[in-house]
Amino acid sequence: MHNIDLLIDARWVVTVNNQNDVLEHHSVAIDKGRIIDILPSAVANDRYIPQTHHQLGNKVLMPGLINCHTHAAMSLLKGYADDIPLMDWLENHIWPTESKWVDETFVHDGTELAIAEMLRSGTTCFTDMYFFPDVIAKVVNQSGMRAAIGMIVLDFPTVWAQNADEYIEKGLRLRDEYREHSRIKTLFAPHAPYTVSEATLEKIRMLSDEMELSVTMHIHETQSEVDQAVEQHQKRPLQSLKDIGLISPNLIAVHMTALDDDEIKMLAENGVSIAHCPVSNLKLASGFCPVGKLLDAGINVCLGTDGSASNNDIDMFGEMKTAALLAKGVSGDASCASANDIIRMATINGAKALGMNDDIGSIEIGKAADMIAVDFSELESLPVYNPVSHLVFNTARNQVNDVWVKGRHLLKDRSLTRLDEDEIIRKTRAWNDKIASD
């Protein structure tokens, strides 16, 4: 008998390992925040003496979801400007509103709201791109969640910085501060090829190579973005990025709705990851990411929600179902983007994109205990023939019952353990009143 910190028994354990094993009536043994054993529950109860023992009943234990693209603080702009095309939405609604309201308090309160929503819907790690990344990091640290925080870069002044050099300088200070943090990493986050100059992108590429930092950026979000680049520079944005040297395994390309076959081949040959944001792309009528072709080419496709202002939630279960249905509809192939494909996109593929797959993204011995429990006991979830398919096509975010990050219980029986839900609601309503009265 071995003393351990935590033992979790589950009806099903969806491992997302290389074999996509689904284990029935198994337990996961955890000590010092890491998975030390996965074994039948009957055996586990004779082998381990846990300090805490969770018997989940008719629930699925699975890896925590990884949201590979969002703008967390924009949760305070949820539903602010709906039914408007992308550039009109950005230039005439979102950017002016941000210019008026975004400050450290906005980012703190919006990020806290987003983290609460993400934890309650099963997300344990997210990639963010927004102003005041230092504030975002502090909120993440306090919450117990895991994040890859983007060092945002633009070529025009905002409340965060006046020019590209200042954005980069402030970002690198953040990187130095959190360089050894176990749950927080940083990456470069230039906004888009149309808002960041080639000279700035060349500097980011050089620093990325030197410091071994990933780069995440909105790329080929719409066909009009591509057409405008061709008109101005006689090259498609991806070709410009390739010429700079940014098309590499360090790149997480976000959206990617306007792609031709040669570009897909180039992305595959250079090991680029793609963060697919289906709900946001549909809501803004930005286009359709060719997920089927990307998967066939062997490209690492992960999932993101984008921000709540262009999605209206940060719900990765909703994103999974939409991604599956959209891929099937666009390809005309019902076998495209299988349930296993989609679960991997929401977990281990995201971990791979972030260079964190040795630590998170699957339930395997040696990895961090970033896991969620999903309840299949209510009548809406019955019967259950295939737990993986059920997670993609039948499950809603309010079925997430428990969340652990590094073995710490951040959501227990639907209640947040480290965040004050009532205070978050109070502050959000105050922001709602201020912004609505503008």
C-alpha positions as CSV (number, residue, x, y, z in Angstrom):
1,M,0.0,0.0,0.0
2,H,1.4,3.4,-1.0
3,N,0.4,6.8,0.4
4,I,-0.6,9.3,-2.3
5,D,-2.2,12.7,-2.5
6,L,-5.2,11.8,-4.7
7,L,-7.0,8.9,-6.3
8,I,-9.9,9.4,-8.8
9,D,-12.2,6.5,-9.8
10,A,-14.2,6.9,-13.0
11,R,-16.7,5.0,-15.0
12,W,-14.7,5.9,-18.1
13,V,-11.1,7.3,-18.5
14,V,-10.7,8.9,-21.9
15,T,-6.9,9.0,-22.1
16,V,-6.2,10.6,-25.5
17,N,-3.0,8.6,-25.6
18,N,-1.5,7.5,-28.9
19,Q,-3.9,4.6,-29.1
20,N,-6.9,6.7,-28.0
21,D,-7.6,4.2,-25.2
22,V,-10.9,4.5,-23.3
23,L,-10.6,2.6,-20.0
24,E,-13.7,1.4,-18.1
25,H,-13.9,1.3,-14.3
26,H,-10.3,2.6,-14.0
27,S,-8.6,4.9,-11.5
28,V,-5.9,7.6,-11.8
29,A,-3.4,7.9,-9.0
30,I,-1.9,11.3,-8.5
31,D,0.9,12.5,-6.2
32,K,2.6,15.9,-6.1
33,G,0.5,17.1,-9.0
34,R,1.5,14.3,-11.4
35,I,-0.1,11.1,-12.6
36,I,1.8,8.1,-11.2
37,D,-0.5,5.3,-12.1
38,I,-3.6,4.3,-14.2
39,L,-5.1,1.0,-13.3
40,P,-8.4,-0.8,-12.7
41,S,-10.3,0.6,-9.7
42,A,-10.5,-2.7,-8.0
43,V,-6.7,-3.0,-8.0
44,A,-6.2,0.7,-7.1
45,N,-8.2,0.5,-3.9
46,D,-5.8,-2.3,-2.7
47,R,-2.6,-0.6,-3.8
48,Y,-3.0,3.1,-2.7
49,I,-4.0,5.0,0.4
50,P,-5.0,8.4,-0.9
51,Q,-5.2,11.5,1.2
52,T,-8.3,12.4,-1.0
53,H,-10.4,9.8,-2.8
54,H,-12.9,10.9,-5.5
55,Q,-15.4,8.2,-6.7
56,L,-16.9,9.9,-9.7
57,G,-19.7,7.4,-10.4
58,N,-21.2,7.6,-13.9
59,K,-18.7,10.2,-15.1
60,V,-15.9,10.5,-17.7
61,L,-12.5,11.5,-16.6
62,M,-10.6,13.2,-19.5
63,P,-7.7,15.6,-20.1
64,G,-8.5,19.3,-19.5
65,L,-9.4,21.1,-22.7
66,I,-6.9,23.5,-24.2
67,N,-8.2,26.7,-25.8
68,C,-5.5,27.7,-28.3
69,H,-6.8,31.1,-29.1
70,T,-8.8,33.7,-27.2
71,H,-8.8,37.2,-26.0
72,A,-9.9,36.6,-22.4
73,A,-10.6,40.1,-21.2
74,M,-13.0,40.7,-24.1
75,S,-15.5,38.7,-22.1
76,L,-16.6,42.1,-20.9
77,L,-17.7,42.8,-24.5
78,K,-19.7,39.6,-24.9
79,G,-22.5,40.3,-27.4
80,Y,-21.5,44.0,-27.6
81,A,-21.5,44.3,-31.4
82,D,-23.3,41.4,-33.1
83,D,-24.3,40.7,-36.7
84,I,-21.5,42.9,-38.2
85,P,-18.8,41.8,-40.7
86,L,-15.2,41.5,-39.4
87,M,-13.5,44.7,-40.5
88,D,-16.6,46.9,-39.8
89,W,-16.9,45.1,-36.4
90,L,-13.2,45.8,-35.6
91,E,-12.8,49.3,-36.9
92,N,-16.1,50.9,-36.1
93,H,-17.1,49.1,-32.9
94,I,-14.5,47.0,-31.1
95,W,-11.4,49.2,-31.5
96,P,-13.2,52.5,-30.5
97,T,-14.8,50.8,-27.5
98,E,-11.5,49.3,-26.4
99,S,-9.8,52.7,-26.8
100,K,-12.3,54.2,-24.4
101,W,-12.6,51.4,-21.8
102,V,-9.5,49.2,-21.8
103,D,-7.2,49.7,-18.8
104,E,-5.6,47.4,-16.2
105,T,-8.8,47.1,-14.3
106,F,-10.8,46.1,-17.4
107,V,-8.2,43.5,-18.3
108,H,-8.1,42.1,-14.7
109,D,-11.9,41.9,-14.4
110,G,-12.5,40.6,-17.9
111,T,-9.7,37.9,-17.6
112,E,-11.1,36.8,-14.2
113,L,-14.6,36.4,-15.7
114,A,-13.1,34.5,-18.6
115,I,-11.1,32.1,-16.4
116,A,-14.2,31.4,-14.3
117,E,-16.2,30.6,-17.4
118,M,-13.4,28.5,-18.8
119,L,-12.9,26.5,-15.7
120,R,-16.7,25.9,-15.4
121,S,-16.7,24.6,-19.0
122,G,-13.7,22.3,-18.6
123,T,-10.8,24.4,-20.0
124,T,-7.6,24.0,-18.0
125,C,-5.2,25.9,-20.3
126,F,-5.6,28.8,-22.7
127,T,-3.6,30.9,-25.1
128,D,-4.3,34.6,-24.9
129,M,-3.6,37.6,-27.0
130,Y,-4.5,40.9,-25.4
131,F,-3.2,44.2,-23.8
132,F,-1.7,44.2,-20.3
133,P,-0.4,40.7,-20.5
134,D,1.3,41.3,-17.2
135,V,-2.1,41.7,-15.6
136,I,-3.4,38.6,-17.4
137,A,-0.4,36.6,-15.9
138,K,-1.2,37.7,-12.4
139,V,-4.9,36.7,-12.7
140,V,-3.8,33.3,-14.2
141,N,-1.4,32.8,-11.4
142,Q,-3.9,33.5,-8.7
143,S,-6.6,31.3,-10.3
144,G,-4.4,28.2,-10.4
145,M,-5.1,27.8,-14.1
146,R,-2.5,27.2,-16.9
147,A,-1.9,29.6,-19.8
148,A,0.3,30.6,-22.6
149,I,0.2,34.4,-22.6
150,G,0.8,36.3,-25.8
151,M,3.3,39.1,-25.9
152,I,1.0,41.2,-28.1
153,V,2.7,43.3,-30.9
154,L,1.1,46.0,-33.1
155,D,2.6,48.8,-35.2
156,F,0.3,51.5,-33.8
157,P,-0.1,53.0,-30.4
158,T,-2.6,51.6,-27.8
159,V,-3.0,51.9,-24.1
160,W,-0.4,49.2,-23.6
161,A,2.5,50.5,-25.8
162,Q,3.3,53.3,-28.3
163,N,5.2,51.4,-30.9
164,A,6.4,47.9,-31.9
165,D,9.7,48.2,-30.0
166,E,7.9,49.1,-26.8
167,Y,5.4,46.2,-27.2
168,I,8.4,43.8,-27.7
169,E,10.4,45.3,-24.8
170,K,7.4,45.0,-22.4
171,G,6.7,41.5,-23.6
172,L,10.2,40.3,-23.0
173,R,10.1,41.7,-19.5
174,L,7.0,39.6,-18.9
175,R,8.8,36.6,-20.4
176,D,11.8,37.0,-18.0
177,E,9.4,37.3,-15.0
178,Y,7.6,34.1,-15.7
179,R,10.4,32.2,-17.4
180,E,10.6,29.5,-14.6
181,H,6.8,29.4,-13.8
182,S,5.3,25.9,-13.9
183,R,1.9,27.0,-15.2
184,I,2.6,30.1,-17.2
185,K,4.6,30.4,-20.4
186,T,4.9,33.2,-22.9
187,L,4.9,33.5,-26.7
188,F,5.0,36.3,-29.2
189,A,1.6,37.4,-30.4
190,P,1.8,39.8,-33.4
191,H,-1.8,40.7,-34.2
192,A,-1.9,40.1,-38.0
193,P,0.2,40.7,-41.1
194,Y,-2.0,43.7,-41.9
195,T,-1.3,45.4,-38.5
196,V,2.4,44.5,-38.1
197,S,5.1,45.4,-40.6
198,E,7.5,43.0,-42.2
199,A,10.4,44.7,-40.4
200,T,8.7,44.1,-37.0
201,L,7.9,40.5,-38.0
202,E,11.5,39.9,-39.0
203,K,12.6,41.1,-35.6
204,I,10.1,38.8,-33.9
205,R,11.3,35.9,-36.0
206,M,14.9,36.5,-35.0
207,L,13.9,36.7,-31.3
208,S,11.7,33.7,-31.6
209,D,14.5,31.6,-33.0
210,E,17.0,32.9,-30.5
211,M,14.8,32.4,-27.4
212,E,12.9,29.3,-28.7
213,L,9.6,31.0,-28.3
214,S,6.4,30.2,-30.2
215,V,4.6,32.8,-32.3
216,T,0.8,33.0,-32.6
217,M,-0.9,35.3,-35.1
218,H,-4.2,35.8,-37.0
219,I,-3.4,34.8,-40.6
220,H,-5.7,34.4,-43.6
221,E,-8.7,35.1,-41.5
222,T,-10.8,36.2,-44.5
223,Q,-10.4,36.2,-48.3
224,S,-10.5,40.0,-48.4
225,E,-7.4,40.1,-46.2
226,V,-5.6,37.9,-48.7
227,D,-6.9,39.9,-51.7
228,Q,-5.8,43.2,-50.1
229,A,-2.3,41.8,-49.4
230,V,-2.0,40.7,-53.0
231,E,-3.1,44.2,-54.2
232,Q,-0.7,46.0,-51.9
233,H,2.4,43.7,-51.9
234,Q,1.8,41.3,-54.9
235,K,2.0,38.4,-52.4
236,R,-0.3,36.4,-50.3
237,P,0.3,36.9,-46.5
238,L,1.6,33.3,-46.1
239,Q,4.2,33.8,-48.8
240,S,5.4,37.0,-47.1
241,L,5.7,35.2,-43.8
242,K,7.6,32.4,-45.5
243,D,10.0,34.9,-47.0
244,I,10.6,36.3,-43.5
245,G,11.2,32.8,-42.1
246,L,8.1,32.7,-39.8
247,I,6.6,29.6,-41.4
248,S,8.1,27.0,-39.0
249,P,7.1,24.6,-36.2
250,N,7.2,27.7,-33.9
251,L,4.1,29.2,-35.6
252,I,0.5,28.8,-34.5
253,A,-1.5,30.2,-37.3
254,V,-5.0,31.3,-36.2
255,H,-8.1,31.1,-38.4
256,M,-6.7,30.2,-41.8
257,T,-9.9,30.2,-43.7
258,A,-8.5,31.2,-47.1
259,L,-6.0,28.5,-48.1
260,D,-5.0,27.0,-51.4
261,D,-3.6,23.5,-51.9
262,D,0.0,24.7,-52.3
263,E,-0.2,26.6,-49.0
264,I,-1.6,23.5,-47.2
265,K,1.4,21.6,-48.6
266,M,3.8,24.3,-47.4
267,L,2.3,24.4,-43.9
268,A,2.6,20.6,-43.6
269,E,6.2,20.5,-44.8
270,N,7.1,23.2,-42.3
271,G,5.4,21.8,-39.2
272,V,3.0,24.8,-38.6
273,S,0.1,24.3,-36.2
274,I,-3.3,25.8,-36.9
275,A,-5.7,27.1,-34.3
276,H,-9.2,26.6,-35.8
277,C,-11.9,28.9,-34.4
278,P,-15.1,27.7,-36.1
279,V,-17.8,29.5,-34.1
280,S,-16.1,32.9,-34.5
281,N,-15.4,32.3,-38.2
282,L,-19.1,31.4,-38.7
283,K,-20.4,34.4,-36.7
284,L,-18.3,36.9,-38.5
285,A,-18.9,35.1,-41.9
286,S,-15.1,35.0,-42.3
287,G,-15.0,31.7,-44.2
288,F,-14.4,28.0,-43.7
289,C,-11.1,26.6,-42.5
290,P,-10.5,23.4,-44.7
291,V,-10.0,21.1,-41.7
292,G,-10.5,17.9,-43.6
293,K,-7.6,18.8,-46.0
294,L,-5.4,19.9,-43.2
295,L,-5.9,16.7,-41.3
296,D,-5.3,14.7,-44.4
297,A,-2.0,16.6,-44.9
298,G,-0.9,15.7,-41.4
299,I,-1.1,19.2,-40.1
300,N,-1.5,19.7,-36.3
301,V,-4.9,21.3,-36.0
302,C,-6.0,22.6,-32.5
303,L,-9.1,24.5,-31.4
304,G,-9.7,28.0,-30.1
305,T,-12.8,29.9,-29.3
306,D,-11.5,33.4,-30.2
307,G,-12.8,36.1,-27.8
308,S,-16.3,36.3,-26.4
309,A,-17.0,39.5,-28.4
310,S,-16.9,37.4,-31.6
311,N,-18.2,34.2,-30.2
312,N,-20.3,35.1,-27.2
313,D,-18.9,32.4,-25.1
314,I,-15.6,30.5,-24.3
315,D,-17.2,27.1,-24.5
316,M,-14.8,24.4,-25.9
317,F,-17.6,21.8,-25.9
318,G,-19.6,24.0,-28.2
319,E,-16.5,24.6,-30.3
320,M,-15.8,20.8,-30.6
321,K,-19.3,20.1,-31.8
322,T,-19.3,23.0,-34.3
323,A,-15.8,22.0,-35.6
324,A,-17.0,18.4,-36.2
325,L,-20.2,19.4,-38.0
326,L,-18.6,22.1,-40.0
327,A,-15.8,19.9,-41.2
328,K,-18.2,17.3,-42.3
329,G,-20.5,19.8,-44.1
330,V,-17.6,21.6,-45.9
331,S,-15.9,18.4,-47.0
332,G,-19.1,16.5,-47.9
333,D,-17.7,13.5,-46.0
334,A,-19.5,12.3,-42.8
335,S,-16.3,10.5,-41.8
336,C,-14.2,13.7,-41.8
337,A,-13.1,15.0,-38.4
338,S,-14.1,12.0,-36.4
339,A,-14.9,12.3,-32.7
340,N,-11.4,11.1,-31.8
341,D,-10.0,13.7,-34.2
342,I,-12.0,16.4,-32.5
343,I,-11.1,15.4,-28.9
344,R,-7.4,15.4,-29.9
345,M,-7.8,18.8,-31.5
346,A,-9.2,20.1,-28.1
347,T,-6.5,18.5,-26.0
348,I,-3.2,16.9,-27.1
349,N,-3.0,18.8,-30.4
350,G,-3.2,22.1,-28.5
351,A,-0.5,20.9,-26.1
352,K,1.7,20.0,-29.1
353,A,1.1,23.5,-30.7
354,L,2.3,25.1,-27.4
355,G,5.2,22.7,-26.9
356,M,3.6,21.4,-23.8
357,N,2.7,17.9,-24.9
358,D,5.2,16.2,-22.6
359,D,3.3,17.7,-19.7
360,I,-0.4,18.0,-20.6
361,G,-3.0,17.1,-23.2
362,S,-3.5,13.4,-22.3
363,I,-4.0,11.2,-19.2
364,E,-0.7,9.3,-19.1
365,I,1.8,8.3,-16.4
366,G,4.3,11.1,-15.7
367,K,2.1,13.9,-17.0
368,A,0.6,16.7,-14.9
369,A,-2.8,16.0,-13.5
370,D,-4.8,18.5,-15.6
371,M,-8.1,16.7,-15.9
372,I,-11.9,17.2,-15.9
373,A,-14.9,15.1,-14.9
374,V,-17.9,15.1,-17.1
375,D,-21.3,13.9,-15.9
376,F,-23.1,11.4,-18.0
377,S,-25.7,10.5,-15.4
378,E,-28.6,12.7,-16.4
379,L,-31.3,11.5,-18.8
380,E,-30.2,13.8,-21.5
381,S,-26.9,11.9,-21.7
382,L,-28.4,8.4,-21.8
383,P,-27.8,5.9,-23.3
384,V,-24.0,6.0,-23.7
385,Y,-22.6,3.7,-26.4
386,N,-19.4,5.6,-27.2
387,P,-18.1,8.0,-24.6
388,V,-15.8,9.9,-27.0
389,S,-18.6,10.5,-29.5
390,H,-20.8,11.5,-26.6
391,L,-18.3,14.1,-25.5
392,V,-18.3,15.7,-29.0
393,F,-21.9,15.4,-30.1
394,N,-24.0,15.2,-26.9
395,T,-22.2,17.1,-24.1
396,A,-22.9,20.6,-22.8
397,R,-20.5,22.6,-20.7
398,N,-22.7,22.5,-17.6
399,Q,-22.0,18.8,-17.4
400,V,-18.4,19.6,-16.3
401,N,-18.5,18.7,-12.6
402,D,-14.9,18.9,-11.5
403,V,-11.6,20.3,-12.8
404,W,-8.1,19.7,-11.6
405,V,-4.9,21.5,-12.7
406,K,-1.7,20.0,-11.4
407,G,-3.9,17.9,-9.1
408,R,-5.4,21.0,-7.5
409,H,-9.2,20.9,-7.4
410,L,-10.2,24.2,-9.1
411,L,-13.9,23.3,-9.7
412,K,-15.6,21.0,-7.2
413,D,-19.2,19.9,-7.8
414,R,-19.6,22.9,-10.1
415,S,-18.3,25.4,-7.6
416,L,-15.1,27.4,-8.1
417,T,-12.6,26.8,-5.3
418,R,-10.2,29.7,-5.8
419,L,-12.3,32.4,-7.4
420,D,-15.1,34.4,-5.8
421,E,-18.0,33.8,-8.2
422,D,-20.3,36.4,-6.5
423,E,-17.7,39.1,-6.7
424,I,-16.9,38.3,-10.3
425,I,-20.7,38.7,-11.1
426,R,-20.9,42.0,-9.2
427,K,-17.9,43.5,-11.1
428,T,-19.1,42.2,-14.4
429,R,-22.6,43.8,-13.9
430,A,-20.9,47.1,-13.0
431,W,-18.9,47.0,-16.3
432,N,-22.0,46.1,-18.2
433,D,-23.8,49.2,-16.8
434,K,-20.9,51.5,-17.6
435,I,-20.3,50.3,-21.2
436,A,-24.1,50.0,-22.0
437,S,-24.6,53.7,-20.9
438,D,-21.9,55.0,-23.2
